[in-house]
Amino acid sequence: MRKTRIAVCLLLFLLSFAAGASMLDVKSASALKVSVQWGHLAPSGAPAGEGDAESWICDQIYWNFYNAGTWAPSNAYWQYTQLWCVVQVLQYCQSPNNGVNWATTWWVGDFKPTGGSPQPFGHLGFYGHNGQDIFDSDVYKYANYYYWSSPYYNWWQPIPSKQYFDFVWTCTNGDLYWYDSNGNYYSVNGITQAAASPTYPPPSNPNTKYGFIDDPYSTPPSAVGLPLAWTGAAGMSADGYSSPDYGSYCYVGWEAVSPFMVNPTGYNSKQYMHFPYYFYRYALGIDNYGVHANIHDSLDYATRNIFGSGYSFGTSILTTGNWSQAPLMWGRWYSRMRVFGNSNLNLPY
C-alpha cells in the first residue's frame, strides 16, 4: 500500500513540516483515522526534565499509532501546538470532503484559564506556542462545525465531532464544575477553589456537569469545558469507567492538579509518563497480541504497570484521588482522573 507523508498543519496536511517534526502518514483508503499528539508547558513552573518527558511520550504515542498500520498520526507537540494549527486540524477532520471517520487526541502540558466569567475559572484551555493559546470555545466551534467558504456563500454547518476519544493530561481540564446548564456551581474547597491545607475525609464533588453552552446565540455557539468542547456530547456518563454509557465518545482528563510526567509513582522506578505509555500500547494491541483492548481495560493495564499488579484503575489513587499542590497554584487541591462517556470503546483497527 502506497504511503504518502504529509503534515498535520500547513494547509491542512498539504505541505511538509519543517525538519524534525513527525509526519502524518496517510494510507490510501476510503476512510481515514487521524491521531494527533499536542502539548505545551507554561513559561515557568515545570520541574527539570518535564519538557523532555512530554516530548518522549508524544513520540512514543505517535509511533504506536504509526505502527498500528491503519492510522494517519502526527506529533504536533510544542512548536505546532498553536491555535491556528489546532483549528486547521479540526476543520480537516470535520470536512465532509476528506473522508475522516474517526479521530483521537492526546494532549499533555499546562492548562490555562481565562479567569473571571463564567465562574469558577472562566473559559478553560491550554498554553500554546508563542502565545497562541487554545480555549474550550475555540475547540467547540471547530470540532463540531465545519465552515463552508466560497465566493458565493459562507456558513457554519453543524457536523457531529469526529473526536471520539480524547486523553487530556493537564490540570483542571477534566472536571465536574457545574450542576446545571446555566453555569451554576457548588463551591468546594480543593476542587473549585484551593484549600489552605488538606482535609480528611477528602472533599466530595456534588457538581454533575463537565460543560455547558454559555452563549447559544453566537455562531457557532460558545461552550465552556473541554470534555463538551471536544466531543459536543453534553450527556456523557460522569463515571464512564465504572458506569459507561452507550454513546460514541469517551474523554479522560484530570480534576484539579495533574501530576507531571516525571513524577515518580512509587513503584518499580516508574514515572507518570509510563501511564499513557502502557495505556496506548494496550489500546493499540502492541502488548495485547494485536488485540485492541477497550479504554476501560487499557486504563487497568496501565495502572497495574505503574502501581503494581494488585491495583485496577478504579482502586488506585488515579480514581480515589489524593491531595496535590501545583507550582503555580496556591493552596492544596484534591486531584483525581475522571473518565466521561463510554470506556467500552476501542481504538479502531
KAGISUL-V224646 format. One record per residue. N is the residue number from 1. RES is the residue in one letter. SS is DSSP state (alpha for helix, beta for strand, coil for the rest). PHI is phi as a letter, one per 40 degrees, with the letter a starting at -180 (NA if undefined). D_FIRST is the distance of its C-alpha to the first C-alpha in Angstrom with 2 decimals. Layout:
n=N res=RES ss=SS phi=PHI d_first=D_FIRST
n=N res=RES ss=SS phi=PHI d_first=D_FIRST
This chain:
n=1 res=M ss=coil phi=NA d_first=0.00
n=2 res=R ss=coil phi=c d_first=3.78
n=3 res=K ss=beta phi=b d_first=6.43
n=4 res=T ss=beta phi=b d_first=9.84
n=5 res=R ss=beta phi=c d_first=12.83
n=6 res=I ss=beta phi=b d_first=15.79
n=7 res=A ss=coil phi=c d_first=19.05
n=8 res=V ss=coil phi=c d_first=20.61
n=9 res=C ss=coil phi=b d_first=23.85
n=10 res=L ss=coil phi=c d_first=24.55
n=11 res=L ss=coil phi=f d_first=24.56
n=12 res=L ss=coil phi=f d_first=22.34
n=13 res=F ss=coil phi=g d_first=19.19
n=14 res=L ss=coil phi=c d_first=19.65
n=15 res=L ss=coil phi=b d_first=20.94
n=16 res=S ss=coil phi=c d_first=20.42
n=17 res=F ss=coil phi=c d_first=22.74
n=18 res=A ss=coil phi=c d_first=25.42
n=19 res=A ss=coil phi=d d_first=24.90
n=20 res=G ss=coil phi=g d_first=24.82
n=21 res=A ss=coil phi=c d_first=23.32
n=22 res=S ss=coil phi=c d_first=20.17
n=23 res=M ss=coil phi=b d_first=17.31
n=24 res=L ss=beta phi=c d_first=15.55
n=25 res=D ss=beta phi=b d_first=11.84
n=26 res=V ss=beta phi=b d_first=10.41
n=27 res=K ss=beta phi=c d_first=7.06
n=28 res=S ss=coil phi=c d_first=6.98
n=29 res=A ss=coil phi=a d_first=9.25
n=30 res=S ss=coil phi=c d_first=12.81
n=31 res=A ss=coil phi=b d_first=14.39
n=32 res=L ss=beta phi=b d_first=14.18
n=33 res=K ss=beta phi=b d_first=15.87
n=34 res=V ss=beta phi=b d_first=17.57
n=35 res=S ss=beta phi=b d_first=19.55
n=36 res=V ss=beta phi=b d_first=22.00
n=37 res=Q ss=beta phi=b d_first=24.58
n=38 res=W ss=beta phi=b d_first=27.84
n=39 res=G ss=beta phi=i d_first=31.30
n=40 res=H ss=beta phi=a d_first=34.40
n=41 res=L ss=coil phi=c d_first=37.84
n=42 res=A ss=coil phi=c d_first=41.22
n=43 res=P ss=coil phi=d d_first=43.11
n=44 res=S ss=coil phi=a d_first=45.15
n=45 res=G ss=coil phi=h d_first=45.71
n=46 res=A ss=coil phi=c d_first=42.79
n=47 res=P ss=coil phi=c d_first=43.66
n=48 res=A ss=coil phi=d d_first=42.70
n=49 res=G ss=coil phi=g d_first=39.09
n=50 res=E ss=alpha phi=c d_first=37.91
n=51 res=G ss=alpha phi=c d_first=35.71
n=52 res=D ss=alpha phi=c d_first=34.05
n=53 res=A ss=alpha phi=c d_first=33.58
n=54 res=E ss=alpha phi=c d_first=32.02
n=55 res=S ss=alpha phi=c d_first=29.66
n=56 res=W ss=alpha phi=c d_first=28.75
n=57 res=I ss=alpha phi=c d_first=28.04
n=58 res=C ss=alpha phi=c d_first=25.88
n=59 res=D ss=alpha phi=c d_first=23.81
n=60 res=Q ss=alpha phi=c d_first=23.63
n=61 res=I ss=alpha phi=c d_first=22.56
n=62 res=Y ss=alpha phi=d d_first=19.88
n=63 res=W ss=alpha phi=c d_first=18.35
n=64 res=N ss=alpha phi=c d_first=18.80
n=65 res=F ss=alpha phi=c d_first=16.70
n=66 res=Y ss=alpha phi=d d_first=14.06
n=67 res=N ss=alpha phi=c d_first=13.99
n=68 res=A ss=alpha phi=c d_first=14.06
n=69 res=G ss=coil phi=g d_first=10.30
n=70 res=T ss=coil phi=b d_first=10.57
n=71 res=W ss=coil phi=b d_first=12.98
n=72 res=A ss=beta phi=b d_first=13.59
n=73 res=P ss=beta phi=c d_first=16.44
n=74 res=S ss=beta phi=a d_first=19.07
n=75 res=N ss=beta phi=b d_first=22.29
n=76 res=A ss=coil phi=b d_first=25.05
n=77 res=Y ss=coil phi=c d_first=27.94
n=78 res=W ss=coil phi=g d_first=31.17
n=79 res=Q ss=coil phi=c d_first=30.83
n=80 res=Y ss=coil phi=c d_first=28.57
n=81 res=T ss=coil phi=c d_first=30.44
n=82 res=Q ss=coil phi=a d_first=32.47
n=83 res=L ss=alpha phi=d d_first=33.40
n=84 res=W ss=alpha phi=c d_first=31.80
n=85 res=C ss=alpha phi=c d_first=28.40
n=86 res=V ss=alpha phi=c d_first=28.66
n=87 res=V ss=alpha phi=d d_first=29.72
n=88 res=Q ss=alpha phi=c d_first=26.80
n=89 res=V ss=alpha phi=c d_first=24.26
n=90 res=L ss=alpha phi=c d_first=26.19
n=91 res=Q ss=alpha phi=c d_first=26.47
n=92 res=Y ss=alpha phi=c d_first=22.78
n=93 res=C ss=alpha phi=c d_first=22.24
n=94 res=Q ss=alpha phi=c d_first=25.23
n=95 res=S ss=coil phi=c d_first=24.44
n=96 res=P ss=coil phi=c d_first=23.95
n=97 res=N ss=coil phi=c d_first=21.81
n=98 res=N ss=coil phi=b d_first=18.90
n=99 res=G ss=coil phi=g d_first=17.73
n=100 res=V ss=beta phi=c d_first=18.41
n=101 res=N ss=beta phi=b d_first=19.72
n=102 res=W ss=beta phi=a d_first=20.31
n=103 res=A ss=beta phi=b d_first=21.36
n=104 res=T ss=beta phi=a d_first=23.12
n=105 res=T ss=beta phi=b d_first=25.34
n=106 res=W ss=beta phi=b d_first=26.91
n=107 res=W ss=beta phi=b d_first=29.99
n=108 res=V ss=beta phi=b d_first=32.43
n=109 res=G ss=beta phi=h d_first=35.56
n=110 res=D ss=coil phi=b d_first=38.73
n=111 res=F ss=beta phi=c d_first=39.79
n=112 res=K ss=beta phi=a d_first=42.05
n=113 res=P ss=beta phi=c d_first=44.49
n=114 res=T ss=coil phi=c d_first=46.29
n=115 res=G ss=coil phi=g d_first=49.54
n=116 res=G ss=coil phi=g d_first=52.24
n=117 res=S ss=coil phi=c d_first=51.42
n=118 res=P ss=coil phi=c d_first=50.04
n=119 res=Q ss=coil phi=c d_first=51.44
n=120 res=P ss=coil phi=c d_first=50.96
n=121 res=F ss=coil phi=b d_first=48.61
n=122 res=G ss=coil phi=g d_first=47.65
n=123 res=H ss=coil phi=c d_first=44.05
n=124 res=L ss=beta phi=b d_first=41.63
n=125 res=G ss=beta phi=a d_first=38.74
n=126 res=F ss=beta phi=b d_first=37.15
n=127 res=Y ss=coil phi=c d_first=38.01
n=128 res=G ss=coil phi=b d_first=35.72
n=129 res=H ss=alpha phi=c d_first=35.50
n=130 res=N ss=alpha phi=f d_first=38.36
n=131 res=G ss=alpha phi=g d_first=40.12
n=132 res=Q ss=coil phi=c d_first=37.29
n=133 res=D ss=coil phi=c d_first=37.88
n=134 res=I ss=beta phi=b d_first=36.14
n=135 res=F ss=beta phi=b d_first=38.23
n=136 res=D ss=alpha phi=d d_first=37.88
n=137 res=S ss=alpha phi=c d_first=39.00
n=138 res=D ss=alpha phi=c d_first=36.21
n=139 res=V ss=alpha phi=c d_first=33.52
n=140 res=Y ss=alpha phi=d d_first=35.00
n=141 res=K ss=alpha phi=d d_first=35.11
n=142 res=Y ss=alpha phi=c d_first=31.52
n=143 res=A ss=alpha phi=c d_first=29.89
n=144 res=N ss=alpha phi=b d_first=31.75
n=145 res=Y ss=beta phi=b d_first=32.18
n=146 res=Y ss=beta phi=b d_first=30.40
n=147 res=Y ss=beta phi=c d_first=32.42
n=148 res=W ss=beta phi=c d_first=32.33
n=149 res=S ss=beta phi=b d_first=33.78
n=150 res=S ss=coil phi=a d_first=34.60
n=151 res=P ss=coil phi=c d_first=37.60
n=152 res=Y ss=coil phi=b d_first=39.14
n=153 res=Y ss=coil phi=a d_first=38.62
n=154 res=N ss=beta phi=a d_first=37.50
n=155 res=W ss=beta phi=a d_first=37.27
n=156 res=W ss=beta phi=c d_first=35.77
n=157 res=Q ss=beta phi=b d_first=33.92
n=158 res=P ss=beta phi=c d_first=33.85
n=159 res=I ss=coil phi=b d_first=30.43
n=160 res=P ss=coil phi=d d_first=30.15
n=161 res=S ss=coil phi=d d_first=28.58
n=162 res=K ss=coil phi=c d_first=24.91
n=163 res=Q ss=beta phi=c d_first=26.02
n=164 res=Y ss=beta phi=c d_first=26.29
n=165 res=F ss=beta phi=b d_first=26.82
n=166 res=D ss=beta phi=b d_first=28.59
n=167 res=F ss=beta phi=b d_first=29.92
n=168 res=V ss=beta phi=b d_first=32.54
n=169 res=W ss=beta phi=b d_first=34.42
n=170 res=T ss=coil phi=b d_first=37.27
n=171 res=C ss=coil phi=c d_first=40.93
n=172 res=T ss=coil phi=g d_first=42.14
n=173 res=N ss=coil phi=c d_first=39.03
n=174 res=G ss=coil phi=b d_first=38.90
n=175 res=D ss=coil phi=b d_first=42.52
n=176 res=L ss=coil phi=b d_first=44.78
n=177 res=Y ss=coil phi=b d_first=47.22
n=178 res=W ss=beta phi=b d_first=48.78
n=179 res=Y ss=coil phi=b d_first=50.44
n=180 res=D ss=coil phi=a d_first=50.14
n=181 res=S ss=coil phi=c d_first=48.19
n=182 res=N ss=coil phi=b d_first=50.88
n=183 res=G ss=coil phi=g d_first=50.17
n=184 res=N ss=coil phi=c d_first=53.16
n=185 res=Y ss=coil phi=a d_first=52.83
n=186 res=Y ss=coil phi=c d_first=54.80
n=187 res=S ss=coil phi=c d_first=55.47
n=188 res=V ss=coil phi=b d_first=54.79
n=189 res=N ss=beta phi=c d_first=55.63
n=190 res=G ss=coil phi=g d_first=52.63
n=191 res=I ss=coil phi=b d_first=50.11
n=192 res=T ss=coil phi=c d_first=51.04
n=193 res=Q ss=beta phi=a d_first=53.35
n=194 res=A ss=coil phi=c d_first=54.02
n=195 res=A ss=beta phi=c d_first=56.52
n=196 res=A ss=coil phi=c d_first=59.08
n=197 res=S ss=coil phi=a d_first=58.50
n=198 res=P ss=coil phi=c d_first=56.77
n=199 res=T ss=coil phi=b d_first=58.41
n=200 res=Y ss=coil phi=b d_first=58.62
n=201 res=P ss=coil phi=c d_first=57.65
n=202 res=P ss=coil phi=c d_first=54.61
n=203 res=P ss=coil phi=c d_first=54.18
n=204 res=S ss=coil phi=b d_first=52.61
n=205 res=N ss=coil phi=b d_first=50.78
n=206 res=P ss=coil phi=c d_first=52.20
n=207 res=N ss=coil phi=c d_first=49.80
n=208 res=T ss=coil phi=b d_first=47.23
n=209 res=K ss=beta phi=b d_first=45.12
n=210 res=Y ss=coil phi=b d_first=42.15
n=211 res=G ss=coil phi=i d_first=42.25
n=212 res=F ss=beta phi=a d_first=43.88
n=213 res=I ss=beta phi=c d_first=43.91
n=214 res=D ss=beta phi=c d_first=46.55
n=215 res=D ss=beta phi=a d_first=46.54
n=216 res=P ss=coil phi=c d_first=45.68
n=217 res=Y ss=coil phi=c d_first=47.01
n=218 res=S ss=coil phi=c d_first=44.67
n=219 res=T ss=coil phi=b d_first=41.63
n=220 res=P ss=coil phi=c d_first=39.44
n=221 res=P ss=coil phi=d d_first=41.60
n=222 res=S ss=beta phi=b d_first=41.87
n=223 res=A ss=beta phi=b d_first=41.01
n=224 res=V ss=beta phi=b d_first=42.28
n=225 res=G ss=coil phi=h d_first=40.39
n=226 res=L ss=alpha phi=c d_first=36.78
n=227 res=P ss=alpha phi=d d_first=35.91
n=228 res=L ss=alpha phi=c d_first=36.96
n=229 res=A ss=alpha phi=c d_first=35.41
n=230 res=W ss=alpha phi=c d_first=31.85
n=231 res=T ss=alpha phi=c d_first=31.85
n=232 res=G ss=coil phi=g d_first=34.52
n=233 res=A ss=coil phi=c d_first=35.77
n=234 res=A ss=coil phi=c d_first=39.53
n=235 res=G ss=coil phi=b d_first=40.17
n=236 res=M ss=coil phi=c d_first=37.89
n=237 res=S ss=coil phi=d d_first=39.64
n=238 res=A ss=coil phi=c d_first=41.44
n=239 res=D ss=coil phi=b d_first=40.83
n=240 res=G ss=coil phi=c d_first=37.29
n=241 res=Y ss=coil phi=c d_first=37.31
n=242 res=S ss=coil phi=c d_first=40.41
n=243 res=S ss=coil phi=b d_first=40.49
n=244 res=P ss=coil phi=c d_first=37.03
n=245 res=D ss=coil phi=c d_first=36.99
n=246 res=Y ss=coil phi=b d_first=34.73
n=247 res=G ss=coil phi=c d_first=33.13
n=248 res=S ss=coil phi=c d_first=29.61
n=249 res=Y ss=coil phi=b d_first=30.22
n=250 res=C ss=beta phi=a d_first=31.08
n=251 res=Y ss=beta phi=b d_first=32.46
n=252 res=V ss=beta phi=b d_first=33.60
n=253 res=G ss=beta phi=a d_first=36.02
n=254 res=W ss=beta phi=b d_first=39.36
n=255 res=E ss=beta phi=c d_first=42.86
n=256 res=A ss=coil phi=g d_first=45.10
n=257 res=V ss=coil phi=c d_first=44.12
n=258 res=S ss=coil phi=c d_first=40.78
n=259 res=P ss=coil phi=c d_first=40.92
n=260 res=F ss=coil phi=c d_first=39.52
n=261 res=M ss=coil phi=d d_first=36.48
n=262 res=V ss=coil phi=c d_first=38.81
n=263 res=N ss=coil phi=c d_first=41.46
n=264 res=P ss=beta phi=c d_first=42.13
n=265 res=T ss=coil phi=c d_first=41.96
n=266 res=G ss=coil phi=g d_first=44.73
n=267 res=Y ss=coil phi=b d_first=42.75
n=268 res=N ss=coil phi=f d_first=41.45
n=269 res=S ss=coil phi=g d_first=41.00
n=270 res=K ss=coil phi=c d_first=38.33
n=271 res=Q ss=beta phi=b d_first=37.94
n=272 res=Y ss=coil phi=c d_first=36.79
n=273 res=M ss=alpha phi=c d_first=33.49
n=274 res=H ss=alpha phi=c d_first=32.63
n=275 res=F ss=alpha phi=c d_first=32.84
n=276 res=P ss=alpha phi=c d_first=29.67
n=277 res=Y ss=alpha phi=d d_first=28.07
n=278 res=Y ss=alpha phi=c d_first=28.72
n=279 res=F ss=alpha phi=d d_first=28.22
n=280 res=Y ss=alpha phi=c d_first=24.56
n=281 res=R ss=alpha phi=c d_first=23.94
n=282 res=Y ss=alpha phi=c d_first=25.43
n=283 res=A ss=alpha phi=c d_first=24.02
n=284 res=L ss=coil phi=b d_first=20.41
n=285 res=G ss=coil phi=g d_first=21.18
n=286 res=I ss=coil phi=c d_first=21.34
n=287 res=D ss=coil phi=b d_first=25.01
n=288 res=N ss=coil phi=b d_first=24.96
n=289 res=Y ss=coil phi=f d_first=23.05
n=290 res=G ss=coil phi=g d_first=19.90
n=291 res=V ss=coil phi=c d_first=22.04
n=292 res=H ss=coil phi=c d_first=22.08
n=293 res=A ss=coil phi=c d_first=25.83
n=294 res=N ss=beta phi=c d_first=27.50
n=295 res=I ss=alpha phi=c d_first=29.05
n=296 res=H ss=alpha phi=d d_first=32.51
n=297 res=D ss=alpha phi=c d_first=31.66
n=298 res=S ss=alpha phi=c d_first=29.58
n=299 res=L ss=alpha phi=c d_first=32.68
n=300 res=D ss=alpha phi=c d_first=34.78
n=301 res=Y ss=alpha phi=c d_first=32.57
n=302 res=A ss=alpha phi=c d_first=32.63
n=303 res=T ss=alpha phi=c d_first=36.37
n=304 res=R ss=alpha phi=c d_first=37.11
n=305 res=N ss=alpha phi=c d_first=35.37
n=306 res=I ss=alpha phi=b d_first=37.41
n=307 res=F ss=alpha phi=b d_first=40.71
n=308 res=G ss=coil phi=h d_first=40.95
n=309 res=S ss=coil phi=c d_first=40.39
n=310 res=G ss=coil phi=c d_first=43.37
n=311 res=Y ss=coil phi=b d_first=41.82
n=312 res=S ss=coil phi=b d_first=39.66
n=313 res=F ss=alpha phi=d d_first=38.54
n=314 res=G ss=alpha phi=c d_first=41.45
n=315 res=T ss=alpha phi=b d_first=44.07
n=316 res=S ss=coil phi=c d_first=43.10
n=317 res=I ss=alpha phi=c d_first=44.49
n=318 res=L ss=alpha phi=d d_first=41.19
n=319 res=T ss=alpha phi=c d_first=42.50
n=320 res=T ss=alpha phi=c d_first=46.22
n=321 res=G ss=coil phi=g d_first=46.42
n=322 res=N ss=beta phi=a d_first=48.48
n=323 res=W ss=beta phi=c d_first=50.56
n=324 res=S ss=beta phi=b d_first=48.86
n=325 res=Q ss=coil phi=b d_first=49.75
n=326 res=A ss=coil phi=c d_first=47.51
n=327 res=P ss=coil phi=d d_first=48.58
n=328 res=L ss=coil phi=b d_first=49.03
n=329 res=M ss=coil phi=b d_first=50.23
n=330 res=W ss=coil phi=c d_first=53.87
n=331 res=G ss=coil phi=g d_first=54.89
n=332 res=R ss=beta phi=b d_first=53.12
n=333 res=W ss=beta phi=b d_first=50.33
n=334 res=Y ss=beta phi=c d_first=49.34
n=335 res=S ss=beta phi=b d_first=45.61
n=336 res=R ss=beta phi=a d_first=43.24
n=337 res=M ss=beta phi=c d_first=39.62
n=338 res=R ss=beta phi=b d_first=39.18
n=339 res=V ss=beta phi=b d_first=36.52
n=340 res=F ss=beta phi=b d_first=36.56
n=341 res=G ss=beta phi=g d_first=35.08
n=342 res=N ss=coil phi=b d_first=33.05
n=343 res=S ss=coil phi=c d_first=32.17
n=344 res=N ss=coil phi=c d_first=30.87
n=345 res=L ss=coil phi=c d_first=27.62
n=346 res=N ss=beta phi=b d_first=24.41
n=347 res=L ss=coil phi=c d_first=21.51
n=348 res=P ss=coil phi=c d_first=18.94
n=349 res=Y ss=coil phi=c d_first=15.96
